Amino acid sequence: MLDPELLELNSDKTKAELRLIPNLHGPVTHDAIMRLLSLPELASLFPLEPTITKTVTKINSVCNKDEGKFELFAVLAERRDGGIAIEISPDKMQASLTLTAAWGGKEIDLPAILTYLKKNNVCMGLSKLKIQALLQQLGTLKAGETCQSEIAQGKAAVNGKNARFERKVFLARERLLQPQEREDGSVDMRNLGSMIMVKANDVLMIKHPVTEGTPGYNIKGEVLKQKSGKDIVLQAGTGTAFHPKDHNILIATVAGQPVETRTGMNVDDVLELKDVDIGTGHITFKGSILITGDVHEGMVVKSSGDITVMGFVDSATLEAEGDIIVSKGVIGRQVKVNEFSTNLYAQGQICAQFVQYSHLVAKGNILVTKQLLHSNTKTAGSLTVSDPSGRRGDLVGGIAHAEKGITAVVIGATAGTKTDLYCAMEQAALKQDLKLLDESVQAMVVASLDITARLNKLPPKSEWQGDAAMIEQIKMMLDEKNRIMDERAREELEFDNLKLEVESYYEKYRIDALKHVFLNVEVHIGPLNHRTAREHGTCCIANVNQEINFDYNAKAVALPMT
């Protein structure tokens, strides 16, 4: 073992110095040097590994040679103060601090940390408790050991919430999903209860206003601007008015049937008929129509509100600016290929218990609670063929086109009846809309920068503050800049929402079979198609990475029925 006296502290006790004669004390090993450095008075010093390795090599290379007669000197260790390092996330929302225990030097304390954070412009979201806990942990460490903790956290901006409407009354179509309960607890599917009616001063709809949100900040103190929600306008329609004390509440001014619109509610007069046949002639009515019996062959019924038929629609045409609700069945026959004797067109939703050989078109959802057979349906919303329990609902034959997804209990038939399903066909159009929005936002950025540059080139205010024309011109420029900024914020929010819609498009819009899919069912999801060559059980059929995927593990979920 090397003599401990060969390695001593220098005069100010900041370094460990080695003094030896290679021919007298050598050869030496790295381990021998390290044992000397582990002695109590030297253990707290930082070993200079490169120097130690170089010194050992030098000693051994000159040992027993002429140059080995002379004393060799080297500094092998030194005192070092504790260390501070900070890691800031790329988004400047988090900061982690790493402290290193000193090698015999000055330990890190709170003032040193605060000075270091100030130097790195970390000034917001600091946690004093976490910093103190980190210092406590530092006190337990051996020389050179480190401890780390997140000590600063920014606050994300909270975007505003979109305004939304809350309807406070039932609609006629919801009766189809609310059969009456008998005294014994069973359900009478033939009895859907009384008509949905409201009276004057009933609350129809409440608007929950848009919220502005709250700004945030990052750890460097930079403000993160929030995006306000998207507003929608609540409008009083026919038979409605705003509450005298609150314009976010819509009330009925007359008795009648409530009808939902895109911007609020109407309360329609109701024309009540027993049957529509050659005795009544075709019906056109400004309001809602209630037919307690049937609509017979060849008849046409048009309404500016809802059309409710308590019986059957047989080889007739119904057109409604609201919903079409048929409590029993819609029956037709095939006139020629893709042409049927019964046609239903609704700006709202279409709801029926049973449909066969008919053509249905709706902007809202289409709901059939029992069977949809050999018919063509087209909706900008969703198509559901299921009762409320999800136990019964057959979609067999024909062409079903529902942009926002299809749900049915059973799709196809054991006989292999050809059934065509289409959904989620509009992603390309949405991508184009997204591109146009992006181009519009970029154009506004350029326009805003142009106005800013023009403002920056203005002469000093003292030269034009008395010029009314110049003041008006500058005011117009500032107004235009503010208008552009407001419009840009609105379009950026719309862009973000549309981008999310595009990215989650095929996850949201799919085909759900609650129990069974038979063979010869052709599914079209976006640009992809697949014809089933075998039977499938409960499954979700979706476009996954541009492939038609049958997922038997995911639980099929019925689409909303109202």
C-alpha positions as CSV (number, residue, x, y, z in Angstrom):
1,M,0.0,0.0,0.0
2,L,1.2,3.5,-0.8
3,D,2.3,5.6,2.1
4,P,-0.6,8.0,3.0
5,E,2.0,10.8,3.3
6,L,2.5,10.8,-0.4
7,L,-0.9,12.4,-1.0
8,E,-1.6,15.5,1.0
9,L,-3.9,18.5,1.0
10,N,-2.4,21.7,-0.3
11,S,-2.0,24.8,1.9
12,D,-5.6,26.1,1.4
13,K,-6.9,22.5,1.7
14,T,-8.7,22.7,-1.7
15,K,-6.7,20.1,-3.5
16,A,-5.0,16.7,-3.0
17,E,-1.4,16.7,-4.2
18,L,0.6,13.6,-5.0
19,R,4.4,13.8,-4.5
20,L,6.5,10.6,-5.1
21,I,9.7,9.3,-6.8
22,P,8.7,6.6,-9.3
23,N,11.8,4.5,-8.7
24,L,11.3,4.6,-5.0
25,H,7.5,4.3,-4.6
26,G,6.5,2.7,-7.9
27,P,5.0,0.9,-9.6
28,V,1.5,2.0,-8.6
29,T,-2.0,1.0,-9.4
30,H,-5.2,3.0,-10.0
31,D,-6.8,1.2,-7.0
32,A,-3.9,2.1,-4.8
33,I,-4.4,5.8,-5.6
34,M,-8.2,5.5,-5.0
35,R,-7.5,3.9,-1.6
36,L,-5.5,7.0,-0.6
37,L,-8.3,9.3,-1.8
38,S,-10.8,7.3,0.4
39,L,-8.9,8.3,3.6
40,P,-11.1,10.5,5.9
41,E,-9.4,13.8,5.2
42,L,-9.5,13.3,1.4
43,A,-12.8,11.4,0.9
44,S,-14.9,14.5,0.4
45,L,-12.8,15.7,-2.6
46,F,-13.7,15.2,-6.2
47,P,-11.4,12.6,-7.9
48,L,-9.9,13.9,-11.1
49,E,-10.2,10.6,-13.0
50,P,-8.4,11.6,-16.2
51,T,-5.5,13.0,-14.2
52,I,-5.3,9.9,-12.0
53,T,-5.2,7.6,-15.0
54,K,-2.6,9.7,-16.7
55,T,-0.5,9.9,-13.5
56,V,-0.5,6.1,-12.9
57,T,0.6,5.5,-16.5
58,K,3.4,8.1,-16.2
59,I,4.7,6.7,-13.0
60,N,4.8,3.1,-14.3
61,S,6.3,4.1,-17.6
62,V,9.4,5.8,-15.9
63,C,9.7,3.4,-13.0
64,N,13.3,1.9,-12.8
65,K,14.5,4.3,-15.5
66,D,16.7,7.3,-15.2
67,E,13.8,9.8,-15.2
68,G,12.3,7.8,-12.4
69,K,14.8,9.2,-10.0
70,F,13.0,12.6,-9.9
71,E,10.0,13.6,-7.9
72,L,6.7,13.6,-9.8
73,F,3.9,16.0,-8.8
74,A,0.2,15.8,-9.7
75,V,-3.1,17.2,-8.4
76,L,-5.5,14.2,-8.2
77,A,-8.5,15.6,-6.4
78,E,-10.1,18.9,-5.6
79,R,-13.0,20.4,-3.6
80,R,-16.1,21.3,-5.7
81,D,-19.2,23.2,-4.7
82,G,-22.6,21.7,-5.1
83,G,-24.2,21.9,-8.5
84,I,-27.5,23.1,-9.9
85,A,-29.0,22.2,-13.3
86,I,-32.4,22.9,-14.7
87,E,-34.3,21.2,-17.4
88,I,-37.1,23.2,-19.1
89,S,-39.7,21.4,-21.2
90,P,-39.9,22.4,-24.9
91,D,-43.3,24.0,-24.3
92,K,-41.9,25.9,-21.3
93,M,-44.7,24.5,-19.1
94,Q,-42.5,22.5,-16.6
95,A,-39.1,22.9,-15.1
96,S,-37.1,20.2,-13.2
97,L,-34.2,21.0,-10.9
98,T,-31.3,18.7,-10.3
99,L,-29.0,19.3,-7.3
100,T,-25.6,17.7,-6.9
101,A,-24.1,17.3,-3.4
102,A,-20.8,19.2,-3.0
103,W,-17.4,17.5,-3.0
104,G,-16.1,19.2,0.1
105,G,-17.1,22.6,-1.2
106,K,-20.1,24.9,-0.6
107,E,-23.5,23.2,-0.6
108,I,-26.4,24.6,-2.5
109,D,-28.9,26.6,-0.5
110,L,-32.2,28.4,-1.2
111,P,-30.7,31.8,-2.1
112,A,-28.4,30.0,-4.7
113,I,-31.4,28.2,-6.2
114,L,-33.5,31.4,-6.4
115,T,-30.6,33.3,-8.1
116,Y,-30.1,30.4,-10.5
117,L,-33.8,30.3,-11.4
118,K,-33.9,34.1,-11.9
119,K,-30.8,33.8,-14.2
120,N,-32.8,31.3,-16.3
121,N,-36.0,33.4,-16.3
122,V,-38.0,30.8,-14.4
123,C,-40.4,33.0,-12.4
124,M,-43.9,31.5,-12.5
125,G,-45.5,28.4,-11.1
126,L,-42.7,27.8,-8.6
127,S,-43.4,25.4,-5.7
128,K,-41.6,26.5,-2.5
129,L,-42.5,23.2,-0.8
130,K,-41.0,21.2,-3.6
131,I,-37.8,23.2,-3.6
132,Q,-37.5,22.9,0.2
133,A,-38.1,19.1,0.0
134,L,-35.4,18.9,-2.6
135,L,-33.0,20.7,-0.3
136,Q,-33.8,18.4,2.5
137,Q,-33.1,15.4,0.3
138,L,-29.8,17.0,-0.8
139,G,-28.8,17.1,2.9
140,T,-28.9,13.2,3.0
141,L,-26.8,12.6,-0.1
142,K,-23.2,11.6,-0.3
143,A,-20.7,13.8,-2.2
144,G,-21.5,13.8,-5.9
145,E,-24.9,12.2,-5.6
146,T,-27.9,14.0,-7.2
147,C,-31.5,14.5,-6.5
148,Q,-34.2,15.8,-8.9
149,S,-37.7,17.2,-8.7
150,E,-40.1,19.2,-10.8
151,I,-40.2,22.6,-9.1
152,A,-42.2,24.7,-11.5
153,Q,-45.5,24.1,-13.4
154,G,-47.1,26.5,-15.8
155,K,-50.9,26.9,-16.0
156,A,-52.5,26.1,-19.3
157,A,-55.0,28.4,-20.8
158,V,-58.6,27.3,-20.3
159,N,-60.5,27.7,-23.6
160,G,-64.0,29.0,-23.4
161,K,-67.0,26.7,-23.8
162,N,-69.2,26.8,-26.8
163,A,-72.7,28.1,-26.3
164,R,-75.3,25.4,-26.3
165,F,-79.1,24.9,-26.2
166,E,-80.8,22.8,-23.6
167,R,-84.3,21.7,-24.6
168,K,-86.8,21.6,-21.7
169,V,-89.7,19.9,-23.4
170,F,-90.2,16.5,-25.1
171,L,-90.7,16.3,-28.9
172,A,-93.2,14.3,-30.8
173,R,-90.5,11.8,-32.0
174,E,-89.6,10.9,-28.5
175,R,-93.0,9.4,-27.9
176,L,-91.9,6.5,-30.1
177,L,-89.3,5.6,-27.5
178,Q,-91.7,6.0,-24.6
179,P,-94.4,3.3,-24.8
180,Q,-96.9,3.3,-21.9
181,E,-96.5,1.0,-19.0
182,R,-99.5,-1.2,-18.1
183,E,-100.7,-1.7,-14.5
184,D,-98.9,-5.0,-14.3
185,G,-95.6,-3.4,-15.2
186,S,-95.4,-4.6,-18.8
187,V,-95.1,-2.2,-21.7
188,D,-97.8,-1.6,-24.3
189,M,-96.0,-0.9,-27.6
190,R,-99.2,0.1,-29.3
191,N,-100.0,2.9,-26.8
192,L,-97.5,5.8,-27.0
193,G,-99.5,8.1,-24.7
194,S,-100.9,11.5,-25.4
195,M,-99.5,14.0,-27.9
196,I,-96.7,16.2,-26.7
197,M,-98.2,19.7,-26.3
198,V,-97.2,22.8,-24.5
199,K,-99.1,25.8,-23.2
200,A,-98.4,29.5,-23.1
201,N,-95.4,30.6,-20.9
202,D,-94.0,27.0,-20.7
203,V,-90.2,27.1,-20.9
204,L,-89.1,25.5,-24.2
205,M,-85.3,26.0,-24.4
206,I,-82.5,27.5,-22.4
207,K,-79.3,28.9,-24.0
208,H,-76.2,28.3,-22.0
209,P,-74.0,31.3,-23.1
210,V,-70.5,31.0,-24.5
211,T,-67.7,31.5,-22.0
212,E,-64.5,33.4,-22.7
213,G,-62.2,31.0,-20.8
214,T,-59.2,32.1,-18.8
215,P,-55.6,32.9,-19.9
216,G,-52.7,30.8,-18.7
217,Y,-48.9,31.3,-18.3
218,N,-45.7,29.3,-18.7
219,I,-42.9,29.1,-16.2
220,K,-41.1,32.0,-17.9
221,G,-44.1,34.3,-17.1
222,E,-45.3,34.5,-20.7
223,V,-49.1,34.8,-21.0
224,L,-50.9,32.0,-22.8
225,K,-53.9,33.4,-24.5
226,Q,-57.1,31.4,-24.3
227,K,-59.6,30.9,-27.1
228,S,-63.2,31.9,-26.5
229,G,-66.0,29.5,-27.2
230,K,-68.1,29.6,-30.3
231,D,-71.4,31.4,-29.9
232,I,-74.7,30.5,-31.4
233,V,-77.8,32.7,-31.7
234,L,-81.0,31.7,-30.0
235,Q,-83.9,32.9,-32.1
236,A,-87.6,33.1,-31.2
237,G,-89.6,31.2,-33.8
238,T,-93.3,30.9,-34.4
239,G,-95.3,30.8,-31.2
240,T,-92.4,31.5,-29.0
241,A,-90.7,34.5,-27.4
242,F,-87.8,35.4,-25.1
243,H,-88.5,35.4,-21.4
244,P,-89.1,39.0,-20.4
245,K,-86.3,38.8,-17.7
246,D,-83.8,36.6,-19.5
247,H,-83.2,36.5,-23.3
248,N,-81.4,33.2,-22.9
249,I,-84.7,31.5,-22.1
250,L,-87.3,30.8,-24.8
251,I,-90.9,30.4,-23.8
252,A,-94.1,29.4,-25.6
253,T,-96.6,32.2,-26.3
254,V,-99.4,29.9,-27.5
255,A,-100.6,26.4,-26.9
256,G,-99.5,23.8,-29.5
257,Q,-96.8,21.3,-30.5
258,P,-93.2,22.1,-29.8
259,V,-90.9,21.7,-32.8
260,E,-87.1,22.0,-32.6
261,T,-85.3,24.1,-35.2
262,R,-81.6,24.8,-35.8
263,T,-81.7,28.1,-33.9
264,G,-84.4,27.4,-31.3
265,M,-88.0,26.2,-31.1
266,N,-91.3,26.8,-32.8
267,V,-94.7,26.1,-31.3
268,D,-96.9,25.0,-34.1
269,D,-100.6,25.0,-34.6
270,V,-101.7,21.4,-35.0
271,L,-103.9,20.2,-37.8
272,E,-105.5,17.0,-36.5
273,L,-107.0,14.5,-39.1
274,K,-108.2,11.0,-38.7
275,D,-107.0,9.7,-42.1
276,V,-105.5,11.1,-45.2
277,D,-107.2,9.6,-48.3
278,I,-109.1,10.7,-51.4
279,G,-111.7,12.1,-49.1
280,T,-109.4,14.7,-47.6
281,G,-107.2,15.1,-50.6
282,H,-103.5,16.1,-50.4
283,I,-102.6,18.0,-47.3
284,T,-100.4,21.1,-47.1
285,F,-100.3,22.9,-43.8
286,K,-98.3,25.7,-42.2
287,G,-97.7,24.1,-38.8
288,S,-97.6,20.5,-37.5
289,I,-99.9,17.8,-38.6
290,L,-101.3,15.0,-36.4
291,I,-102.9,12.1,-38.3
292,T,-104.6,9.7,-35.8
293,G,-105.2,7.0,-38.4
294,D,-103.4,6.2,-41.7
295,V,-102.0,7.9,-44.8
296,H,-103.4,6.0,-47.7
297,E,-102.0,5.1,-51.1
298,G,-101.1,8.0,-53.5
299,M,-101.6,10.8,-50.9
300,V,-99.2,13.6,-50.3
301,V,-98.8,15.4,-46.9
302,K,-96.6,18.5,-46.5
303,S,-95.9,20.4,-43.3
304,S,-93.8,23.3,-42.2
305,G,-93.5,21.6,-38.8
306,D,-93.7,17.9,-37.7
307,I,-95.8,15.2,-39.3
308,T,-97.0,12.6,-36.8
309,V,-98.9,9.5,-38.0
310,M,-100.4,7.3,-35.4
311,G,-101.2,4.5,-37.8
312,F,-99.5,3.4,-41.1
313,V,-98.1,5.2,-44.1
314,D,-98.9,3.1,-47.2
315,S,-97.5,4.1,-50.7
316,A,-97.7,7.8,-49.9
317,T,-95.3,10.8,-49.8
318,L,-94.6,12.9,-46.6
319,E,-92.6,16.1,-46.6
320,A,-91.8,17.9,-43.3
321,E,-89.6,20.8,-42.4
322,G,-89.5,19.3,-38.9
323,D,-89.6,15.6,-38.0
324,I,-91.7,12.7,-39.4
325,I,-92.9,10.3,-36.8
326,V,-94.8,7.2,-37.8
327,S,-96.0,5.2,-34.7
328,K,-96.7,2.0,-36.6
329,G,-95.3,1.2,-40.0
330,V,-94.2,2.7,-43.3
331,I,-95.1,0.4,-46.1
332,G,-94.5,0.6,-49.8
333,R,-93.7,-1.4,-52.9
334,Q,-90.9,-1.4,-55.4
335,V,-91.9,0.5,-58.6
336,K,-88.5,-0.1,-60.3
337,V,-84.9,-0.4,-59.3
338,N,-84.2,2.0,-56.5
339,E,-87.6,3.5,-56.8
340,F,-90.4,3.0,-54.3
341,S,-94.1,3.9,-53.9
342,T,-93.5,5.4,-50.4
343,N,-91.2,8.5,-49.9
344,L,-90.5,10.4,-46.7
345,Y,-88.4,13.6,-46.7
346,A,-87.6,15.4,-43.4
347,Q,-85.5,18.4,-42.6
348,G,-85.4,17.0,-39.1
349,Q,-85.5,13.3,-38.1
350,I,-87.5,10.3,-39.3
351,C,-88.8,7.8,-36.7
352,A,-90.9,4.7,-37.3
353,Q,-91.4,1.3,-35.9
354,F,-91.4,-0.7,-39.1
355,V,-90.3,0.3,-42.7
356,Q,-90.3,-1.7,-45.9
357,Y,-89.9,-0.9,-49.6
358,S,-89.6,2.8,-48.9
359,H,-87.4,5.7,-49.6
360,L,-86.4,7.8,-46.6
361,V,-84.3,11.0,-46.6
362,A,-83.5,13.1,-43.5
363,K,-81.0,15.8,-42.5
364,G,-81.3,14.6,-38.9
365,N,-81.1,11.0,-37.6
366,I,-83.2,8.1,-38.8
367,L,-84.6,5.7,-36.1
368,V,-86.4,2.5,-36.8
369,T,-87.3,0.5,-33.7
370,K,-88.1,-2.9,-35.2
371,Q,-87.3,-3.6,-38.9
372,L,-86.0,-1.7,-41.9
373,L,-86.5,-4.0,-44.9
374,H,-85.5,-3.6,-48.6
375,S,-85.6,0.2,-48.4
376,N,-83.2,3.1,-49.3
377,T,-82.3,5.5,-46.5
378,K,-80.1,8.5,-46.6
379,T,-79.3,10.8,-43.6
380,A,-76.7,13.4,-42.8
381,G,-76.9,12.1,-39.2
382,S,-76.9,8.5,-37.9
383,L,-79.2,5.5,-38.7
384,T,-80.3,3.3,-35.8
385,V,-82.3,0.1,-36.3
386,S,-83.0,-1.0,-32.7
387,D,-85.5,-0.9,-29.9
388,P,-84.5,1.0,-26.7
389,S,-83.3,-2.2,-25.1
390,G,-81.0,-3.1,-28.1
391,R,-82.6,-6.6,-28.3
392,R,-84.5,-6.2,-31.6
393,G,-83.8,-4.4,-34.8
394,D,-83.3,-5.9,-38.2
395,L,-81.7,-4.1,-41.1
396,V,-82.2,-6.2,-44.2
397,G,-81.7,-5.4,-47.9
398,G,-81.7,-2.1,-49.7
399,I,-79.2,0.7,-49.3
400,A,-78.5,2.5,-46.1
401,H,-76.4,5.7,-46.3
402,A,-75.8,7.4,-42.9
403,E,-72.9,9.9,-42.7
404,K,-72.5,9.7,-38.9
405,G,-72.7,5.9,-38.5
406,I,-75.0,3.0,-38.5
407,T,-76.2,0.9,-35.6
408,A,-78.4,-2.2,-35.9
409,V,-79.1,-5.3,-33.8
410,V,-78.9,-7.6,-36.9
411,I,-77.6,-6.7,-40.3
412,G,-78.5,-8.8,-43.3
413,A,-80.4,-12.1,-43.3
414,T,-79.7,-15.9,-43.1
415,A,-80.6,-16.1,-46.8
416,G,-77.7,-13.8,-47.7
417,T,-79.9,-10.9,-48.8
418,K,-77.8,-8.2,-50.4
419,T,-77.5,-5.3,-48.0
420,D,-75.4,-2.2,-48.8
421,L,-74.2,0.1,-46.0
422,Y,-72.5,3.5,-46.4
423,C,-71.1,5.7,-43.7
424,A,-68.3,8.2,-43.1
425,M,-68.0,9.3,-46.7
426,E,-67.2,13.0,-46.2
427,Q,-63.7,13.1,-44.7
428,A,-62.1,14.3,-48.0
429,A,-64.5,17.2,-48.1
430,L,-63.7,18.0,-44.5
431,K,-60.0,17.9,-45.2
432,Q,-60.6,20.4,-48.1
433,D,-62.5,22.7,-45.7
434,L,-59.6,22.4,-43.2
435,K,-57.1,23.4,-46.0
436,L,-59.2,26.4,-46.9
437,L,-59.5,27.5,-43.3
438,D,-55.7,27.2,-42.8
439,E,-55.1,29.3,-46.0
440,S,-57.6,31.9,-44.7
441,V,-55.8,32.1,-41.3
442,Q,-52.4,32.5,-42.9
443,A,-53.8,35.2,-45.2
444,M,-55.0,37.1,-42.1
445,V,-51.6,36.7,-40.4
446,V,-50.0,38.3,-43.4
447,A,-52.6,41.1,-43.5
448,S,-52.1,41.8,-39.8
449,L,-48.4,42.0,-40.1
450,D,-48.7,44.3,-43.1
451,I,-50.9,46.7,-41.0
452,T,-48.4,46.5,-38.1
453,A,-45.5,47.3,-40.5
454,R,-47.4,50.3,-41.9
455,L,-48.1,51.6,-38.4
456,N,-44.4,51.2,-37.4
457,K,-43.4,53.3,-40.4
458,L,-45.4,56.3,-39.2
459,P,-43.6,59.4,-38.4
460,P,-43.4,60.5,-34.7
461,K,-46.8,61.3,-33.2
462,S,-45.8,64.9,-32.7
463,E,-45.8,65.4,-36.5
464,W,-49.3,64.2,-37.1
465,Q,-51.3,64.5,-33.9
466,G,-53.0,67.7,-35.1
467,D,-53.8,66.2,-38.6
468,A,-57.4,65.0,-38.4
469,A,-57.2,63.1,-41.7
470,M,-54.1,61.2,-40.5
471,I,-55.7,60.4,-37.2
472,E,-58.8,59.0,-39.0
473,Q,-56.6,56.9,-41.3
474,I,-54.7,55.5,-38.3
475,K,-57.9,54.8,-36.5
476,M,-59.2,52.9,-39.6
477,M,-56.0,50.9,-39.7
478,L,-56.3,50.0,-36.0
479,D,-59.9,49.0,-36.4
480,E,-59.1,46.8,-39.4
481,K,-56.3,45.2,-37.4
482,N,-58.6,44.4,-34.5
483,R,-61.3,43.1,-36.9
484,I,-58.7,40.8,-38.5
485,M,-57.5,39.6,-35.1
486,D,-61.1,38.8,-34.0
487,E,-61.8,37.0,-37.2
488,R,-58.6,35.1,-37.0
489,A,-59.3,34.0,-33.4
490,R,-62.7,32.7,-34.6
491,E,-61.3,30.8,-37.6
492,E,-58.5,29.4,-35.5
493,L,-61.0,27.9,-33.1
494,E,-63.0,26.6,-36.0
495,F,-59.8,25.2,-37.5
496,D,-59.0,23.4,-34.2
497,N,-62.5,21.9,-33.9
498,L,-62.5,20.8,-37.6
499,K,-59.0,19.3,-37.3
500,L,-60.1,17.3,-34.3
501,E,-63.2,16.1,-36.3
502,V,-60.9,15.0,-39.2
503,E,-58.4,13.2,-36.9
504,S,-61.1,11.3,-35.0
505,Y,-63.4,10.9,-38.0
506,Y,-63.2,7.1,-38.5
507,E,-63.2,6.5,-34.7
508,K,-66.5,8.3,-34.3
509,Y,-68.3,7.2,-37.5
510,R,-68.6,3.4,-37.9
511,I,-71.0,0.5,-38.2
512,D,-72.1,-1.3,-35.0
513,A,-73.8,-4.6,-35.1
514,L,-75.2,-5.3,-31.6
515,K,-75.8,-9.0,-32.3
516,H,-75.2,-10.3,-35.8
517,V,-73.9,-9.6,-39.3
518,F,-74.9,-12.1,-42.0
519,L,-73.1,-12.8,-45.3
520,N,-73.5,-10.7,-48.5
521,V,-73.5,-7.4,-46.5
522,E,-71.4,-4.8,-48.3
523,V,-70.0,-2.1,-46.1
524,H,-68.5,1.2,-47.4
525,I,-66.6,3.3,-44.9
526,G,-64.9,6.3,-46.6
527,P,-63.1,5.1,-49.7
528,L,-63.0,1.4,-48.5
529,N,-65.5,-1.4,-49.0
530,H,-65.9,-5.0,-47.9
531,R,-68.5,-7.7,-48.7
532,T,-69.0,-10.2,-45.9
533,A,-68.4,-13.8,-47.0
534,R,-69.3,-15.3,-43.6
535,E,-71.3,-14.5,-40.6
536,H,-70.1,-12.3,-37.8
537,G,-71.2,-11.9,-34.2
538,T,-71.3,-8.7,-32.2
539,C,-68.8,-6.3,-33.7
540,C,-67.8,-2.8,-34.6
541,I,-66.9,-2.3,-38.2
542,A,-64.6,0.6,-38.8
543,N,-62.0,2.2,-41.1
544,V,-58.7,1.6,-39.2
545,N,-55.6,2.8,-40.9
546,Q,-57.3,2.6,-44.2
547,E,-58.4,-1.0,-43.8
548,I,-61.9,-2.3,-43.0
549,N,-61.6,-3.8,-39.5
550,F,-64.0,-6.0,-37.6
551,D,-63.5,-5.5,-33.9
552,Y,-65.2,-8.3,-31.8
553,N,-63.7,-7.1,-28.5
554,A,-65.0,-3.5,-28.5
555,K,-68.5,-3.4,-27.1
556,A,-70.8,-2.1,-29.8
557,V,-72.7,1.0,-28.5
558,A,-76.1,2.0,-29.8
559,L,-76.2,5.5,-31.4
560,P,-78.4,8.2,-29.8
561,M,-82.0,7.6,-30.7
562,T,-83.3,11.2,-30.4
